[in-house]
Amino acid sequence: MEAPFEASTWDGITGAVYTGYGSAEWLWILVSLALVIAAVVGGWKHEKHAYDAVSKDS
C-alpha cells in the first residue's frame, strides 16, 4: 500500500492517517461482503432446518 505522504519516518506526521489508501481496498470490501452474505445464507439455512425439525416433533 502506498502512503498519502512523502516521509521516511513518522516524525512530523500528525493527524489521522487512513491505512486503506492504495490499490486493493475494493478487493477486501468485496471479500468482506461475500463473507457476510455467506454467513447470512448459512444462518438462514440452519435456522430453517432447525425450525422444520421442531415443527415435525410438535
Residue pairs with C-beta under 8 A, 6 or more apart in sequence:
1 19
1 20
1 21
1 22
1 23
1 24
2 21
2 22
2 23
3 17
3 21
4 17
4 18
4 21
5 13
5 17
7 13
